[in-house]
Amino acid sequence: MSVEAAAAAAIAEADTILVAAGAGMGVDSGLPDFRGDDGFWRAYPPMKALGLSFVQMANPRWFREDPTLAWGFYGHRTALYRKTAPHDGFAILKRFADTKRGGAFVFTSNVDGAFQKAGFDDARVYECHGSLGFLQCMRDCGAGLFSSSSWEPDVDESTFRAREPLPKCPKCGALARPNVLMFGDGGWDSSRCDLQEAAFSSFIEQVRDDRARLVVVECGAGSAVPTVRMTSERLCRLAGARLVRINVREPEVPSGQIGIASGALTALRAIEAVLTPP
C-alpha cells in the first residue's frame, strides 16, 4: 500500500479531523519559504544587506527602535497575505472535513488567516502565534485588540521600509504592532489566542469523551519551530489519533504513523484521488 493510500484509509476511518499546519502549507499558494537565512534573504534582499535573519527581524524591539523597518517587514507580509488566494489543498481539506460527523478543527502556527479565507469556521481555528489580521497598542493603553483591515500598507520594496502613516492605536494614538507572537516577545497580547486555545482544548476533550476516531493531517510543519509537530504527536499519545504528516523535507513520524515526503498540495490531491476515484 502506498503512503497516500494509507493516509486515505486513515482519513476515511476517522470521525473528525485535526488539520495541523505550519509555514510550508503556504508555499503552494506562492508565499515565500523562509527556511534558513538564504530563503528569507531571497524574499527580503535588503535584510541581507543589513545582516538581519528572520529570527532577528521577527522581534518586537524593531517597533520601538525602527518602526518604519518593522512595519516594512510586517506591512509587506500583511499586503502579501491579503492578496494571496489559498491553494486548492485548503479546499481538499475542507471537503474531507465536510464528510465527518465531527467536522474539523485547525491548529496552525501561520499568521495569514488563510484557513478562514478558505471557508473554515473561525470558531474552530487556533492560531497559536496570533494573526496579522489584528493589531495591538505598543503603549498597552487598554484598547485591546483591533482589526488591521483599515490600514493599507505602503512599503518601499527597494528598502522594505514602510511609508507613513503607520498603524496607530484607535484609543490613544500610539504606534500599533501586529498581534503576532515574535521571538523574545514579552509584550504580546495573547487574549484572542487564549480563547482559541480554550476552544481547542474543549474540542480535544469532546473527542476523548466521545471516543471519536481522530486523524491529524499535518501539512508543512518543520522542526525549527516545532510547536505544530509537537502538538500533532501529543495528540497521538493522548487521544489515540492517527497522524498523517506531509512534509517535503521532514516527513519522519513516530512508529505506526504515516509520513509523506511531498508538498501539501501534491500530497492532498493524491490522497483525494484515492478517496474519490474517477
C-alpha positions as CSV (number, residue, x, y, z in Angstrom):
1,M,0.0,0.0,0.0
2,S,1.3,3.4,-0.9
3,V,1.7,6.1,1.8
4,E,-1.1,8.1,0.0
5,A,-3.4,5.1,0.2
6,A,-2.6,4.6,3.8
7,A,-3.3,8.2,4.5
8,A,-6.6,8.0,2.6
9,A,-7.6,4.9,4.7
10,A,-6.8,6.8,7.9
11,I,-8.9,9.8,6.9
12,A,-11.8,7.5,5.7
13,E,-11.9,5.8,9.0
14,A,-11.9,8.9,11.1
15,D,-14.9,10.6,12.8
16,T,-13.2,14.0,12.9
17,I,-10.1,15.7,11.6
18,L,-7.5,18.0,13.1
19,V,-5.7,20.0,10.4
20,A,-2.3,21.0,11.7
21,A,-0.4,23.4,9.5
22,G,3.0,25.2,9.5
23,A,4.6,27.7,7.2
24,G,5.1,25.0,4.5
25,M,1.4,25.0,3.9
26,G,1.5,28.4,2.3
27,V,4.3,27.7,-0.2
28,D,1.9,26.2,-2.7
29,S,-0.1,29.4,-2.6
30,G,3.1,31.2,-3.7
31,L,4.1,32.5,-0.3
32,P,7.9,32.7,0.3
33,D,9.8,29.9,2.1
34,F,11.6,31.5,5.0
35,R,13.5,28.3,5.8
36,G,17.1,29.3,6.6
37,D,18.7,32.7,6.1
38,D,19.0,32.2,2.4
39,G,15.3,31.6,2.0
40,F,14.5,34.7,4.0
41,W,17.0,36.8,2.2
42,R,15.7,35.8,-1.2
43,A,12.3,37.2,-0.2
44,Y,13.7,40.3,1.5
45,P,17.1,41.2,-0.1
46,P,17.6,44.5,1.9
47,M,17.6,42.4,5.1
48,K,20.6,40.5,3.7
49,A,22.5,43.8,3.3
50,L,21.6,44.7,6.9
51,G,22.7,41.2,8.0
52,L,19.4,40.5,9.6
53,S,17.9,37.0,9.7
54,F,14.2,36.2,10.0
55,V,14.7,35.4,13.7
56,Q,16.4,38.8,14.3
57,M,13.8,40.7,12.2
58,A,10.8,39.0,13.9
59,N,11.5,40.8,17.1
60,P,9.3,43.4,18.8
61,R,12.2,45.7,19.5
62,W,12.2,47.0,16.0
63,F,8.8,48.6,16.6
64,R,10.4,50.6,19.4
65,E,13.8,51.3,17.7
66,D,13.0,51.5,14.0
67,P,9.2,51.4,13.3
68,T,9.4,52.0,9.5
69,L,11.7,49.0,9.2
70,A,9.5,46.9,11.4
71,W,6.3,47.8,9.6
72,G,8.1,47.5,6.2
73,F,8.6,43.8,7.0
74,Y,5.2,43.1,8.6
75,G,3.4,45.5,6.3
76,H,4.7,43.7,3.2
77,R,3.6,40.4,4.7
78,T,0.2,41.8,5.5
79,A,-0.3,43.0,1.9
80,L,1.0,39.7,0.5
81,Y,-1.3,37.6,2.6
82,R,-4.3,39.8,1.8
83,K,-3.8,39.3,-2.0
84,T,-2.8,35.6,-1.9
85,A,-5.6,33.0,-2.5
86,P,-5.4,29.7,-0.6
87,H,-4.3,26.9,-2.9
88,D,-6.6,24.0,-3.7
89,G,-5.2,21.9,-0.8
90,F,-7.2,24.0,1.6
91,A,-10.4,23.2,-0.3
92,I,-9.5,19.5,-0.3
93,L,-9.1,19.5,3.5
94,K,-12.4,21.3,3.8
95,R,-14.0,18.5,1.6
96,F,-12.5,15.9,3.9
97,A,-13.9,17.7,6.9
98,D,-17.4,18.1,5.4
99,T,-17.8,14.3,5.3
100,K,-17.1,13.8,9.0
101,R,-19.7,13.9,11.8
102,G,-17.2,15.8,14.0
103,G,-16.0,18.1,11.2
104,A,-12.6,19.6,11.6
105,F,-10.5,21.8,13.9
106,V,-7.5,23.7,12.7
107,F,-4.3,24.2,14.7
108,T,-1.8,26.4,12.9
109,S,1.3,28.5,13.6
110,N,0.6,30.6,10.4
111,V,-0.5,34.2,10.9
112,D,-2.0,34.7,7.4
113,G,-5.7,33.9,8.0
114,A,-5.7,31.5,5.1
115,F,-7.9,28.9,6.7
116,Q,-10.7,31.4,7.4
117,K,-10.3,32.7,3.8
118,A,-10.7,29.1,2.6
119,G,-14.0,28.7,4.4
120,F,-13.0,27.1,7.7
121,D,-15.1,28.1,10.7
122,D,-13.2,30.8,12.6
123,A,-14.5,29.4,15.9
124,R,-12.6,26.2,15.1
125,V,-9.3,27.7,14.3
126,Y,-6.4,28.0,16.8
127,E,-3.7,30.4,15.6
128,C,-1.1,29.7,18.2
129,H,1.2,32.5,17.1
130,G,-1.5,35.1,16.5
131,S,-2.7,36.8,13.3
132,L,-1.7,39.7,11.1
133,G,-5.4,40.4,10.9
134,F,-5.2,42.1,14.3
135,L,-3.2,44.8,15.9
136,Q,-2.4,45.9,19.5
137,C,-1.2,49.1,21.1
138,M,2.5,49.5,21.7
139,R,1.7,51.6,24.8
140,D,-0.7,48.9,26.1
141,C,-3.2,51.6,26.9
142,G,-6.1,49.1,27.4
143,A,-7.5,49.4,23.9
144,G,-7.4,45.6,23.5
145,L,-7.1,44.1,20.0
146,F,-8.3,45.8,16.9
147,S,-8.5,44.9,13.2
148,S,-5.7,45.7,10.8
149,S,-8.2,45.8,7.9
150,S,-8.4,49.6,7.8
151,W,-4.7,50.1,7.3
152,E,-3.3,49.9,3.8
153,P,0.4,49.0,3.8
154,D,2.6,51.3,1.7
155,V,6.1,49.7,1.5
156,D,9.2,50.8,-0.5
157,E,10.2,47.4,-1.9
158,S,13.8,48.7,-2.6
159,T,14.4,49.2,1.1
160,F,11.4,47.3,2.7
161,R,10.6,50.4,4.8
162,A,7.0,51.4,5.3
163,R,5.9,54.9,4.5
164,E,3.7,56.9,6.8
165,P,1.1,56.7,8.1
166,L,1.9,53.7,10.2
167,P,-0.9,51.9,12.1
168,K,-2.0,53.7,15.2
169,C,-4.0,52.7,18.2
170,P,-7.6,54.0,17.9
171,K,-7.8,54.8,21.6
172,C,-4.5,56.7,22.4
173,G,-2.9,57.3,19.0
174,A,0.3,55.4,19.8
175,L,2.1,53.2,17.3
176,A,0.4,49.8,16.9
177,R,2.1,46.5,16.2
178,P,0.8,43.2,14.9
179,N,-0.9,40.8,17.2
180,V,1.7,38.2,16.3
181,L,4.0,36.3,18.7
182,M,7.5,37.2,17.9
183,F,10.8,36.0,19.3
184,G,11.6,37.3,22.8
185,D,8.1,38.8,22.9
186,G,7.0,39.7,26.4
187,G,4.5,42.2,25.2
188,W,2.3,40.0,23.1
189,D,-1.4,40.3,23.9
190,S,-2.5,36.6,24.0
191,S,-6.1,37.3,24.8
192,R,-7.5,36.2,21.4
193,C,-5.2,33.2,21.2
194,D,-6.2,32.2,24.8
195,L,-9.9,32.0,23.7
196,Q,-8.9,29.9,20.7
197,E,-6.8,27.6,22.9
198,A,-9.8,27.1,25.2
199,A,-11.9,26.1,22.2
200,F,-9.2,23.7,21.0
201,S,-9.0,22.1,24.5
202,S,-12.8,21.7,24.5
203,F,-12.6,20.0,21.1
204,I,-10.0,17.6,22.2
205,E,-11.9,16.8,25.4
206,Q,-15.0,16.1,23.3
207,V,-13.0,13.8,21.1
208,R,-11.8,11.9,24.1
209,D,-15.2,11.8,25.8
210,D,-16.9,10.5,22.6
211,R,-14.1,8.1,21.9
212,A,-14.1,9.6,18.4
213,R,-11.6,8.4,15.9
214,L,-9.3,11.4,15.3
215,V,-6.9,11.8,12.4
216,V,-4.3,14.6,12.4
217,V,-3.5,15.8,8.9
218,E,-0.3,17.9,9.3
219,C,1.0,19.9,6.5
220,G,4.3,21.8,6.2
221,A,5.3,21.9,9.8
222,G,9.0,21.8,10.3
223,S,11.2,21.1,13.4
224,A,12.9,24.5,13.5
225,V,9.8,25.9,15.3
226,P,8.3,22.6,16.5
227,T,5.0,23.8,18.1
228,V,2.8,22.2,15.4
229,R,4.7,18.9,15.2
230,M,4.8,18.5,19.0
231,T,1.0,19.1,19.2
232,S,0.4,16.5,16.5
233,E,2.5,13.9,18.2
234,R,1.0,14.8,21.7
235,L,-2.5,14.0,20.3
236,C,-1.3,10.6,19.0
237,R,-0.4,9.8,22.6
238,L,-3.3,11.4,24.5
239,A,-6.2,10.9,22.1
240,G,-5.1,7.9,20.1
241,A,-5.0,9.9,16.9
242,R,-3.6,8.7,13.6
243,L,-1.0,11.1,12.2
244,V,-0.6,11.9,8.5
245,R,2.5,14.1,8.3
246,I,3.0,15.8,4.9
247,N,6.4,17.5,4.7
248,V,8.7,17.7,1.8
249,R,11.9,17.8,3.9
250,E,11.0,16.3,7.2
251,P,8.4,13.6,6.8
252,E,9.7,11.4,9.7
253,V,6.9,10.2,12.1
254,P,6.7,8.1,15.3
255,S,6.3,4.4,14.8
256,G,3.0,3.4,13.3
257,Q,2.2,6.8,11.8
258,I,2.2,7.9,8.2
259,G,4.8,10.3,6.7
260,I,4.6,11.6,3.1
261,A,7.7,13.3,1.6
262,S,5.8,15.8,-0.5
263,G,4.5,19.3,-0.7
264,A,1.0,19.8,0.8
265,L,-0.9,20.4,-2.5
266,T,0.6,17.4,-4.3
267,A,0.0,15.0,-1.4
268,L,-3.6,16.2,-0.7
269,R,-4.5,15.8,-4.4
270,A,-3.1,12.3,-4.4
271,I,-5.0,11.3,-1.2
272,E,-8.2,12.7,-2.6
273,A,-7.7,10.8,-5.8
274,V,-7.6,7.6,-3.7
275,L,-10.7,8.6,-1.7
276,T,-12.8,9.7,-4.7
277,P,-11.6,7.7,-7.8
278,P,-13.0,8.7,-11.1
